[in-house]
Amino acid sequence: MTLTLDAGNLAVLRSLVGGRSLSAAIDAAVAERLARLRHLAAVDEWLAELDRAHGPVPQETLEWAAHLVDDWEAKRPQRRAG
């Protein structure tokens, strides 16, 4: 198998894993990403089930929820990169 990775990301990854296995670090990252994608797919299916059972979410409810998320994001402490 051959993978092409962004040179900058690869350099940072190598500096972080040091002498440990680069392959293991990449495999762990892929596993985390797959878990996230599976979670998002499950949420999408759940939302589709709710939509089938109860109809679409009213636009004003979506706007209210978006406002809550925006507010939460604005108040959340910023995460520092690596």
MMTF fields as JSON, N, C-alpha, C and O atoms, coordinates in Angstrom:
{
  "mmtfVersion": "1.0.0",
  "mmtfProducer": "UNKNOWN",
  "numBonds": 327,
  "numAtoms": 328,
  "numGroups": 82,
  "numChains": 1,
  "numModels": 1,
  "chainsPerModel": [1],
  "groupsPerChain": [82],
  "chainIdList": ["A"],
  "bondAtomList": [4, 2, 8, 6, 12, 10, 16, 14, 20, 18, 24, 22, 28, 26, 32, 30, 36, 34, 40, 38, 44, 42, 48, 46, 52, 50, 56, 54, 60, 58, 64, 62, 68, 66, 72, 70, 76, 74, 80, 78, 84, 82, 88, 86, 92, 90, 96, 94, 100, 98, 104, 102, 108, 106, 112, 110, 116, 114, 120, 118, 124, 122, 128, 126, 132, 130, 136, 134, 140, 138, 144, 142, 148, 146, 152, 150, 156, 154, 160, 158, 164, 162, 168, 166, 172, 170, 176, 174, 180, 178, 184, 182, 188, 186, 192, 190, 196, 194, 200, 198, 204, 202, 208, 206, 212, 210, 216, 214, 220, 218, 224, 222, 228, 226, 232, 230, 236, 234, 240, 238, 244, 242, 248, 246, 252, 250, 256, 254, 260, 258, 264, 262, 268, 266, 272, 270, 276, 274, 280, 278, 284, 282, 288, 286, 292, 290, 296, 294, 300, 298, 304, 302, 308, 306, 312, 310, 316, 314, 320, 318, 324, 322],
  "bondOrderList": [1, 1, 1, 1, 1, 1, 1, 1, 1, 1, 1, 1, 1, 1, 1, 1, 1, 1, 1, 1, 1, 1, 1, 1, 1, 1, 1, 1, 1, 1, 1, 1, 1, 1, 1, 1, 1, 1, 1, 1, 1, 1, 1, 1, 1, 1, 1, 1, 1, 1, 1, 1, 1, 1, 1, 1, 1, 1, 1, 1, 1, 1, 1, 1, 1, 1, 1, 1, 1, 1, 1, 1, 1, 1, 1, 1, 1, 1, 1, 1, 1],
  "groupList": [{"groupName": "MET", "atomNameList": ["N", "CA", "C", "O"], "elementList": ["N", "C", "C", "O"], "formalChargeList": [0, 0, 0, 0], "bondAtomList": [1, 0, 2, 1, 3, 2], "bondOrderList": [1, 1, 2], "singleLetterCode": "M", "chemCompType": "L-PEPTIDE LINKING"}, {"groupName": "THR", "atomNameList": ["N", "CA", "C", "O"], "elementList": ["N", "C", "C", "O"], "formalChargeList": [0, 0, 0, 0], "bondAtomList": [1, 0, 2, 1, 3, 2], "bondOrderList": [1, 1, 2], "singleLetterCode": "T", "chemCompType": "L-PEPTIDE LINKING"}, {"groupName": "LEU", "atomNameList": ["N", "CA", "C", "O"], "elementList": ["N", "C", "C", "O"], "formalChargeList": [0, 0, 0, 0], "bondAtomList": [1, 0, 2, 1, 3, 2], "bondOrderList": [1, 1, 2], "singleLetterCode": "L", "chemCompType": "L-PEPTIDE LINKING"}, {"groupName": "ASP", "atomNameList": ["N", "CA", "C", "O"], "elementList": ["N", "C", "C", "O"], "formalChargeList": [0, 0, 0, 0], "bondAtomList": [1, 0, 2, 1, 3, 2], "bondOrderList": [1, 1, 2], "singleLetterCode": "D", "chemCompType": "L-PEPTIDE LINKING"}, {"groupName": "ALA", "atomNameList": ["N", "CA", "C", "O"], "elementList": ["N", "C", "C", "O"], "formalChargeList": [0, 0, 0, 0], "bondAtomList": [1, 0, 2, 1, 3, 2], "bondOrderList": [1, 1, 2], "singleLetterCode": "A", "chemCompType": "L-PEPTIDE LINKING"}, {"groupName": "GLY", "atomNameList": ["N", "CA", "C", "O"], "elementList": ["N", "C", "C", "O"], "formalChargeList": [0, 0, 0, 0], "bondAtomList": [1, 0, 2, 1, 3, 2], "bondOrderList": [1, 1, 2], "singleLetterCode": "G", "chemCompType": "PEPTIDE LINKING"}, {"groupName": "ASN", "atomNameList": ["N", "CA", "C", "O"], "elementList": ["N", "C", "C", "O"], "formalChargeList": [0, 0, 0, 0], "bondAtomList": [1, 0, 2, 1, 3, 2], "bondOrderList": [1, 1, 2], "singleLetterCode": "N", "chemCompType": "L-PEPTIDE LINKING"}, {"groupName": "VAL", "atomNameList": ["N", "CA", "C", "O"], "elementList": ["N", "C", "C", "O"], "formalChargeList": [0, 0, 0, 0], "bondAtomList": [1, 0, 2, 1, 3, 2], "bondOrderList": [1, 1, 2], "singleLetterCode": "V", "chemCompType": "L-PEPTIDE LINKING"}, {"groupName": "ARG", "atomNameList": ["N", "CA", "C", "O"], "elementList": ["N", "C", "C", "O"], "formalChargeList": [0, 0, 0, 0], "bondAtomList": [1, 0, 2, 1, 3, 2], "bondOrderList": [1, 1, 2], "singleLetterCode": "R", "chemCompType": "L-PEPTIDE LINKING"}, {"groupName": "SER", "atomNameList": ["N", "CA", "C", "O"], "elementList": ["N", "C", "C", "O"], "formalChargeList": [0, 0, 0, 0], "bondAtomList": [1, 0, 2, 1, 3, 2], "bondOrderList": [1, 1, 2], "singleLetterCode": "S", "chemCompType": "L-PEPTIDE LINKING"}, {"groupName": "ILE", "atomNameList": ["N", "CA", "C", "O"], "elementList": ["N", "C", "C", "O"], "formalChargeList": [0, 0, 0, 0], "bondAtomList": [1, 0, 2, 1, 3, 2], "bondOrderList": [1, 1, 2], "singleLetterCode": "I", "chemCompType": "L-PEPTIDE LINKING"}, {"groupName": "GLU", "atomNameList": ["N", "CA", "C", "O"], "elementList": ["N", "C", "C", "O"], "formalChargeList": [0, 0, 0, 0], "bondAtomList": [1, 0, 2, 1, 3, 2], "bondOrderList": [1, 1, 2], "singleLetterCode": "E", "chemCompType": "L-PEPTIDE LINKING"}, {"groupName": "HIS", "atomNameList": ["N", "CA", "C", "O"], "elementList": ["N", "C", "C", "O"], "formalChargeList": [0, 0, 0, 0], "bondAtomList": [1, 0, 2, 1, 3, 2], "bondOrderList": [1, 1, 2], "singleLetterCode": "H", "chemCompType": "L-PEPTIDE LINKING"}, {"groupName": "TRP", "atomNameList": ["N", "CA", "C", "O"], "elementList": ["N", "C", "C", "O"], "formalChargeList": [0, 0, 0, 0], "bondAtomList": [1, 0, 2, 1, 3, 2], "bondOrderList": [1, 1, 2], "singleLetterCode": "W", "chemCompType": "L-PEPTIDE LINKING"}, {"groupName": "PRO", "atomNameList": ["N", "CA", "C", "O"], "elementList": ["N", "C", "C", "O"], "formalChargeList": [0, 0, 0, 0], "bondAtomList": [1, 0, 2, 1, 3, 2], "bondOrderList": [1, 1, 2], "singleLetterCode": "P", "chemCompType": "L-PEPTIDE LINKING"}, {"groupName": "GLN", "atomNameList": ["N", "CA", "C", "O"], "elementList": ["N", "C", "C", "O"], "formalChargeList": [0, 0, 0, 0], "bondAtomList": [1, 0, 2, 1, 3, 2], "bondOrderList": [1, 1, 2], "singleLetterCode": "Q", "chemCompType": "L-PEPTIDE LINKING"}, {"groupName": "LYS", "atomNameList": ["N", "CA", "C", "O"], "elementList": ["N", "C", "C", "O"], "formalChargeList": [0, 0, 0, 0], "bondAtomList": [1, 0, 2, 1, 3, 2], "bondOrderList": [1, 1, 2], "singleLetterCode": "K", "chemCompType": "L-PEPTIDE LINKING"}],
  "groupTypeList": [0, 1, 2, 1, 2, 3, 4, 5, 6, 2, 4, 7, 2, 8, 9, 2, 7, 5, 5, 8, 9, 2, 9, 4, 4, 10, 3, 4, 4, 7, 4, 11, 8, 2, 4, 8, 2, 8, 12, 2, 4, 4, 7, 3, 11, 13, 2, 4, 11, 2, 3, 8, 4, 12, 5, 14, 7, 14, 15, 11, 1, 2, 11, 13, 4, 4, 12, 2, 7, 3, 3, 13, 11, 4, 16, 8, 14, 15, 8, 8, 4, 5],
  "groupIdList": [1, 2, 3, 4, 5, 6, 7, 8, 9, 10, 11, 12, 13, 14, 15, 16, 17, 18, 19, 20, 21, 22, 23, 24, 25, 26, 27, 28, 29, 30, 31, 32, 33, 34, 35, 36, 37, 38, 39, 40, 41, 42, 43, 44, 45, 46, 47, 48, 49, 50, 51, 52, 53, 54, 55, 56, 57, 58, 59, 60, 61, 62, 63, 64, 65, 66, 67, 68, 69, 70, 71, 72, 73, 74, 75, 76, 77, 78, 79, 80, 81, 82],
  "secStructList": [7, 7, 7, 7, 7, 7, 2, 2, 2, 2, 2, 2, 2, 2, 2, 2, 2, 6, 6, 1, 7, 2, 2, 2, 2, 2, 2, 2, 2, 2, 2, 2, 2, 2, 2, 2, 2, 2, 2, 2, 2, 2, 2, 2, 2, 2, 2, 2, 2, 2, 2, 2, 2, 2, 7, 7, 7, 7, 2, 2, 2, 2, 2, 2, 2, 2, 2, 2, 2, 2, 2, 2, 2, 2, 2, 1, 7, 7, 7, 7, 7, 7],
  "xCoordList": [0.848, 0.0, 0.895, 1.963, 0.436, 1.136, 0.172, -0.974, 0.635, -0.155, 0.599, 1.825, -0.121, 0.475, -0.045, -1.254, 0.862, 0.495, 1.07, 2.109, 0.382, 0.883, 2.244, 2.386, 3.22, 4.586, 4.642, 5.35, 3.901, 3.899, 3.289, 3.825, 2.144, 1.513, 2.428, 2.527, 3.09, 3.996, 5.161, 5.553, 5.718, 6.831, 6.405, 7.135, 5.225, 4.721, 4.483, 4.853, 3.865, 3.606, 4.912, 5.014, 5.901, 7.198, 7.818, 8.399, 7.699, 8.283, 7.538, 8.133, 6.244, 5.46, 5.622, 5.628, 5.754, 5.874, 7.301, 7.54, 8.247, 9.647, 10.053, 9.88, 10.597, 11.074, 9.978, 10.228, 8.772, 7.677, 7.262, 7.713, 6.426, 6.009, 5.142, 4.074, 5.611, 4.847, 3.595, 2.519, 3.737, 2.591, 1.507, 0.321, 1.904, 0.931, 0.209, -0.996, 0.937, 0.319, -0.689, -1.774, -0.344, -1.254, -2.459, -3.588, -2.232, -3.34, -4.286, -5.503, -3.746, -4.584, -5.395, -6.567, -4.779, -5.498, -6.627, -7.721, -6.364, -7.4, -8.532, -9.702, -8.205, -9.223, -10.096, -11.316, -9.473, -10.233, -11.153, -12.307, -10.662, -11.476, -12.641, -13.759, -12.39, -13.459, -14.53, -15.722, -14.117, -15.071, -15.926, -17.135, -15.306, -16.045, -17.043, -18.187, -16.619, -17.506, -18.669, -19.8, -18.398, -19.477, -20.471, -21.684, -19.944, -20.806, -21.688, -22.892, -21.097, -21.862, -22.921, -24.028, -22.591, -23.566, -24.728, -25.883, -24.428, -25.477, -26.372, -27.589, -25.774, -26.559, -27.446, -28.617, -26.889, -27.69, -28.879, -29.982, -28.666, -29.751, -30.803, -32.002, -30.352, -31.273, -32.116, -33.327, -31.477, -32.211, -33.219, -34.322, -32.839, -33.765, -34.959, -36.094, -34.706, -35.802, -36.748, -37.968, -36.184, -37.012, -37.838, -39.015, -37.208, -37.903, -39.055, -40.142, -38.824, -39.891, -41.029, -42.201, -40.68, -41.686, -42.452, -43.643, -41.762, -42.364, -42.422, -42.933, -41.908, -41.876, -40.636, -39.876, -40.432, -39.229, -39.224, -40.271, -38.035, -37.871, -38.238, -37.771, -39.065, -39.43, -38.202, -37.252, -38.232, -37.101, -36.727, -35.543, -37.718, -37.4, -36.672, -35.855, -36.951, -36.237, -34.796, -33.885, -34.579, -33.214, -32.416, -31.246, -33.049, -32.368, -32.042, -30.964, -32.964, -32.734, -31.548, -30.682, -31.513, -30.42, -29.093, -28.069, -29.102, -27.871, -27.351, -26.144, -28.267, -27.87, -27.22, -26.209, -27.789, -27.202, -25.792, -24.891, -25.603, -24.282, -23.296, -22.168, -23.714, -22.842, -22.445, -21.287, -23.423, -23.167, -22.173, -21.243, -22.388, -21.494, -20.085, -19.113, -19.967, -18.653, -17.947, -16.737, -18.693, -18.1, -17.584, -16.588, -18.245, -17.868, -16.856, -16.246, -16.685, -15.791, -14.329, -13.938, -13.524, -12.093, -11.474, -11.768, -10.625, -9.965, -8.929, -8.16, -8.921, -7.938, -6.665, -6.693, -5.556, -4.265, -3.764, -3.84, -3.258, -2.723, -1.428, -0.597, -1.31, -0.144, 0.814, 1.84],
  "yCoordList": [-1.169, 0.0, 1.235, 1.257, 2.236, 3.511, 4.597, 4.639, 5.468, 6.608, 7.885, 7.938, 8.887, 10.197, 11.113, 11.296, 11.687, 12.564, 13.95, 14.106, 14.943, 16.302, 16.354, 15.854, 16.951, 16.966, 17.641, 17.179, 18.725, 19.42, 18.573, 18.499, 17.922, 17.042, 15.885, 15.504, 15.332, 14.207, 14.632, 13.892, 15.811, 16.301, 16.481, 16.104, 17.056, 17.251, 15.901, 15.698, 14.974, 13.646, 12.957, 12.379, 13.02, 12.389, 13.024, 12.325, 14.337, 14.995, 14.605, 14.54, 14.349, 13.98, 12.525, 12.211, 11.624, 10.203, 9.821, 8.792, 10.629, 10.345, 8.982, 8.678, 8.151, 6.828, 5.777, 4.638, 6.151, 5.178, 4.936, 5.63, 3.978, 3.557, 4.601, 4.964, 5.077, 6.004, 5.301, 5.897, 4.042, 3.278, 3.143, 3.276, 2.882, 2.742, 4.064, 4.078, 5.171, 6.482, 6.775, 7.291, 6.455, 6.687, 5.755, 6.175, 4.497, 3.556, 4.039, 3.941, 4.558, 5.071, 6.275, 6.41, 7.15, 8.314, 7.878, 8.442, 6.884, 6.365, 5.751, 5.959, 5.004, 4.388, 5.464, 5.315, 6.544, 7.638, 8.288, 8.588, 8.505, 9.125, 8.213, 8.689, 6.914, 5.978, 5.951, 5.892, 5.994, 6.022, 7.283, 7.235, 8.395, 9.658, 9.575, 10.008, 9.023, 8.898, 7.956, 8.217, 6.859, 5.94, 6.636, 6.463, 7.417, 8.165, 9.154, 9.234, 9.896, 10.857, 10.163, 10.679, 9.004, 8.247, 7.793, 7.831, 7.366, 6.941, 8.12, 7.97, 9.28, 10.478, 10.847, 11.182, 10.786, 11.076, 10.132, 10.563, 8.853, 7.874, 8.153, 8.061, 8.494, 8.819, 10.037, 10.049, 11.06, 12.256, 11.933, 12.479, 11.053, 10.641, 9.898, 10.093, 9.046, 8.339, 9.323, 9.182, 10.317, 11.329, 12.091, 12.379, 12.409, 13.127, 12.294, 12.819, 10.999, 10.118, 10.005, 9.973, 9.947, 9.75, 11.031, 10.984, 12.169, 13.408, 14.54, 15.62, 14.3, 15.354, 16.223, 16.075, 17.115, 17.951, 18.923, 19.311, 19.291, 20.262, 21.64, 22.016, 22.383, 23.722, 24.632, 24.536, 25.5, 26.392, 27.226, 27.419, 27.72, 28.547, 27.743, 28.3, 26.455, 25.598, 25.401, 25.428, 25.201, 25.068, 26.349, 26.294, 27.495, 28.776, 28.964, 29.453, 28.582, 28.668, 27.786, 28.212, 26.557, 25.631, 26.155, 26.065, 26.699, 27.256, 28.413, 28.567, 29.218, 30.333, 29.801, 30.339, 28.758, 28.163, 27.659, 27.88, 26.98, 26.448, 27.594, 27.549, 28.615, 29.772, 30.433, 30.804, 30.578, 31.179, 30.338, 30.863, 29.025, 28.109, 28.184, 28.248, 28.176, 28.262, 29.561, 29.568, 30.66, 31.965, 32.029, 32.702, 31.342, 31.383, 30.314, 30.377, 29.341, 28.212, 28.659, 29.394, 28.216, 28.555, 27.992, 26.868, 28.78, 28.343, 27.275, 27.4, 26.218, 25.138, 25.557, 26.114, 25.284, 25.613, 24.435, 23.292, 24.703, 23.632, 23.088, 23.809, 21.746, 20.971, 21.675, 21.108],
  "zCoordList": [0.0, 0.0, 0.0, 0.612, -0.69, -0.72, -0.28, -0.726, 0.587, 1.032, 0.691, 0.789, 0.299, 0.078, 1.163, 1.306, 1.924, 3.033, 2.788, 2.146, 3.306, 3.258, 3.971, 5.087, 3.327, 3.874, 5.242, 6.137, 5.401, 6.691, 7.791, 8.897, 7.481, 8.472, 8.833, 9.999, 7.838, 8.086, 8.968, 9.871, 8.721, 9.539, 10.995, 11.912, 11.202, 12.564, 13.225, 14.381, 12.49, 13.044, 13.436, 14.518, 12.56, 12.89, 14.129, 14.959, 14.26, 15.435, 16.709, 17.785, 16.587, 17.769, 18.17, 19.361, 17.192, 17.549, 17.87, 18.502, 17.447, 17.757, 17.248, 16.068, 18.136, 17.76, 17.699, 17.304, 18.084, 18.038, 16.59, 15.678, 16.398, 15.069, 14.378, 14.872, 13.236, 12.42, 11.886, 11.841, 11.485, 10.982, 12.05, 11.748, 13.285, 14.37, 14.611, 14.865, 14.533, 14.734, 13.622, 13.891, 12.393, 11.267, 11.38, 11.128, 11.757, 11.929, 13.019, 12.864, 14.118, 15.2, 14.722, 15.074, 13.922, 13.39, 12.461, 12.501, 11.633, 10.729, 11.551, 11.232, 12.597, 13.447, 14.106, 14.177, 14.586, 15.192, 14.168, 14.475, 12.97, 11.915, 11.526, 11.332, 11.413, 11.088, 12.177, 11.875, 13.421, 14.534, 14.446, 14.671, 14.123, 13.979, 12.825, 12.966, 11.682, 10.53, 10.833, 10.422, 11.553, 11.934, 12.866, 12.741, 13.792, 14.718, 13.944, 14.188, 13.027, 12.24, 11.388, 11.236, 10.833, 10.044, 10.929, 10.504, 12.15, 13.07, 13.46, 13.559, 13.679, 13.995, 12.807, 12.985, 11.596, 10.399, 10.285, 9.949, 10.561, 10.489, 11.558, 11.295, 12.761, 13.844, 13.475, 13.698, 12.91, 12.504, 11.398, 11.381, 10.485, 9.417, 10.015, 9.579, 11.014, 11.683, 12.365, 12.278, 13.042, 13.69, 12.658, 12.876, 11.544, 10.473, 9.924, 9.68, 9.729, 9.234, 10.247, 9.871, 11.519, 12.562, 12.907, 13.216, 12.852, 13.361, 12.341, 12.637, 11.158, 10.149, 10.291, 11.248, 9.354, 9.376, 10.564, 11.084, 10.961, 12.039, 11.478, 10.403, 12.197, 11.723, 11.575, 12.353, 10.584, 10.31, 11.538, 11.812, 12.274, 13.449, 14.523, 15.256, 14.627, 15.581, 15.138, 15.965, 13.837, 13.316, 13.559, 13.939, 13.339, 13.57, 15.042, 15.379, 15.925, 17.36, 17.759, 18.523, 17.24, 17.561, 17.02, 17.698, 15.812, 15.232, 16.079, 16.263, 16.588, 17.46, 18.742, 19.194, 19.319, 20.526, 20.274, 21.084, 19.145, 18.805, 18.577, 19.068, 17.84, 17.601, 18.911, 19.105, 19.815, 21.121, 21.916, 22.527, 21.897, 22.615, 22.047, 22.8, 20.718, 20.076, 20.431, 20.661, 20.478, 20.784, 22.219, 22.486, 23.137, 24.552, 24.937, 26.004, 24.067, 24.351, 24.292, 23.385, 25.259, 25.193, 23.923, 23.517, 23.312, 22.08, 22.399, 23.352, 21.583, 21.748, 21.048, 19.951, 21.695, 21.104, 20.301, 20.752, 19.125, 18.258, 18.853, 19.404, 18.703, 19.08, 19.904, 20.28]
}
